[in-house]
Amino acid sequence: MPDAVTKRFGDEVVMKLAQMAMVAGVMGWMLASAPATAEAFDLEIAVGAKGGINMVAGQGIPDDSRMTSDQGNQVYFAKPEYYGHFGVGPKAGLSLELRALDFVGLETGFYYSVDQASGYVDKNDALSGRTVARIHSDQVSRAYHLPVLLKFRVPTSRVSPVFGVGAEFIFQTESELEYREERRAGSMGSLTDQLNARNQIAPSNYILLTLSAGMEIKAGPVRIPVELRMGYNLGFDQAMSQRATYDESTGEITYDGIYQGHVGVFTGVLYEFDLLL
């Protein structure tokens, strides 16, 4: 992404973290200012680790796409050959949650994921209509994740339902795209060679609107969360003009590495400390 966009994205992260710190500060001030008799107010911090599987998906770019090249000219691509894709990869990291009254909390953390997504298209013979070959695209991206979620927990003695809503900031460090051929009734190996030479991909940063739902099992101060987390990229645009650049001097198309949506299943172990006894 351009430096200005990256800087703006970084500023948004700083602003979100500042807001989180402000909430924590206000809650701490309220705690310090509360009368000594306000023993019913309870504040905890839960720290630990979570991990699981992360599914990613995205739409392909339509045929007959138009865009402006890096040189400022209007260009047309009958077959961009960037397919819809889906896949599953690992995600794990550290989690921190500030909780009040055993009911509401603010969660953040720092996670690392290896996102893998594949797509394909069948190439058919123009006369017979039979499939000659299937062309696969494989995308692998590595990214850091910073969630900021407002969490709600139903207080119970042992197993508590937990729900959350917020944003997840994603910073891709690497992204790779590779094409391969699965032969059926012939071969189009030259096409995969052309696509591997022409179609590139670059790391990207984006923000997900994130919802979570699950449960938390209590065992003394230890908490075992099991949750489903779903995120949608509100800034996703299927158009090639919004997702790629074209350099006429090299003939290369560079797509951004963003995904349209994430769905993950996670568990872990948290240890809860009382800030007010």
N, C-alpha and C positions, 0 to 999 in steps of 0.2 A: 504494500500500500504506500502511497505518497507519504513523505515525512510529515506533512501537515495533518493528514488523517491519523497517522500513528500517534502524533503528539496529542491530538484531540482525544483519542481513545485513552491514552495514558492519563490525561487530565480528568477524564470521567472516572477512571479507577481511583485516582487520588481523592476526588470529590466524594465517591461512595465510601471510601475508607474513613474520610474525615467525618462523614455523617454517622458512620458506625461508632467512631470514637466519641462523637458528641453525645449520642444516645447513651453510651456507657458512662460518660461523664455526668450526664443529667441524672441517670439512675443512681450513681454513686453519691451525688449531691443530695438527692432525695433521701437516700439511706442515712447519710451523715446528719441530715437536718431533722430526721424523724424523731419523735419523742421516745424516750426510753421504754415507754409502755407499748410501743408499736411492735411487739414481738411477733405478730402474725405475718409481718412482711418477711419474705424469704427470697434470697438472691444466691444463685449458684453459678459456677463456671464449670463446663464440661469440656475436657480435652481428650484427644485420642486419635485413632486412625480409622479410616474407612477404605474399602476397596470393593471391586466387583467388575461387572462387564458393562460396557458402554456401546450401545448401538447407534450408528449414524446413518443418515440417508440424505439424498438430494435429487432434485429433478435434473434431467438432461437438458441440453440446449437445443431448441427446435431447429429443424432444417430450414433452409432459405433465410438465414440470419444476415443482418446487416450491422455494420459498426464503422466507427471512424478509426483509421490506423494511427500509429504513433506519429506518422508524417502528416497527419491532418486530412487524409483522403478518405472518401467513402468507399468501403470495400464490401463484397458480397460473398457469402459462403453457402453453397448449396448443401454441403454436408459438413457441419462442424465436427462431427464424430466425438461429441462429448456426451456420454450416455447417463441415464438415470442410474443411481448406484445405492447400494446398501451393504452394511457389514457390521461385524462385532469385533471389539478389541478390549483390552484391559484398561482399567483406570483405578488409581489408588493415590492416597495422600493423607494429609493431616487435617483434623477437624477441630474447630473451637466454637463453643456456643455459650453465650451469656443468657441465663434463665432467671426469670422473676416469677415469684408466687407459684412455682411448679407448674406454670401454665403457658406463659409466653416467652419466647426467646429470640435472639438474633444470632444466626449462624454464619460463620465464614470458614475458610480453610484454604488449603493450597494442594492441588492435585496435579498428577501427571497422567496423560493418556496416550495410547498408541491407537489411533483410529484407522480402521481398515474398511474400505468400501469397494465393491466391484459392481460392474454393469456389463451389459453385452448388447449386441445387435446382430441379427441374422442377415447375411448377404445371400440373396437369391438369384438364380439364373434368370436372365431376362426373358428367355423363350419358354422354358419348362416350368418356371416358378419354384423349382425345388431349391432347398437350402444348400448352397455350395460350401459355406464356411460360417462359423460364428466368431465374431471379433469381440474379445473381452477387453475391458479397461480395468485396471487395478490401481487404486489410489491409497497411499499410506501417508498419514499425517501424524506428527508428534506435537503435543500441545500441553501448555500449562493452563489450569483452570482456577479461577478465583470466584467462588459463589458468595453471594450476599443475600441471605434468605431470612424472612420473618417466619418464625416457627410457632405453631400452636400445638399444645399437648393436652390430652384429656387425662387429668390426674387419676391414677388408680394405684393400687398397692403393688401390682406385679407387672402387668402388661398394659402399656399406655399407647393408644392410637396417637399418631403424630402427623400433622399436616404443615405444609410450608409453601410460600410464594415469594418470588424475588427475581434476581437477575444472576446470570453466570457469565463472567468475562473470560473469553478464551483467547489465548495468545499462542498461535502456531509457531513452532520453531523450525519445522521441516515439513515439506510436502512433496511427494513423488507421484508421478503418473506413468504407467507403463501399459502398452498394448500387447496382446498375444492372440494367436489364432488357434481355434479349435476346428480342425478339418471335418467336414461332413462328406460331401461328394466331389470335392475338388480342393483348390488351394487359392488363397488370396494373400500369401505371405508378403508380397510386395506392398500391399496396403498397410499391414502392420508396421513394416519398415518405414513407410512414409509418415504414418501417424506418430511413431516414436520420435522421428526427426522433427516433425512440425509442431506437435502439441506438447507444450510444457505446462508446468503448474508452479505456483509460488505460494509460500506461506501467507496466511491472512489472519487478521484479528477481527473478532465479532462478538456480539452480545446475544445471549439467549434469554427470553422470558421463560422462567423455570417454575414448575409446580412439583411438589413432592408429596407423597403419601406413604404411610407405613406404620410400623409399631416400634416400641422400645421396651425391651425386657429389662427389668430391674433385678439386681442381685447385690444388695447393700449399696455401696457407692459406685458400683460398676453398672454401666448401661450398655446394652447390646442392641444397636439399631438395625432394623431391616426395612429398607425403603425402596420405593419405585420413584425415580426422578425423571421428569419429562421436560425437555426444553425446545423452544421453537425460535428460530432466527427471524425476528421481525424485519430485519433489513435485507432478507433474501429476495433476489430478483432473478427470474429465470432468463431474462433477455441476455443475449451474448454481449451486447454493448455495455452492460453493467457488470459482466463477470469475466471479461477477457480484454486483452490488448493484442494488437497485431503490429509487428515490425516488418515493414515492406522490404527493408534492406536484408533481412535474414530469412524472411518467410516463416517466422515462428509465431504461433499463437500461444500466449501465456494466460492460462486461466487462474483465477484465485482459488485457494484451497478451502473456502468456506463450505460448511454443510448446512442443509436446511433445517434439520432437526436432530436431536439427541434423545435417546431413551436408555436409562441405565437402571440396573438392579444392584444395590450395594448393602454391605453389612460391615461390621467392625466392632471395636471396643472403645468405650469412652469411660473416663473416670471423673466423677463429679465431686467438686469441692464446694463446701458451704462458705460463702463470703460473709454471711450473717448467721450466727448460731442462736 
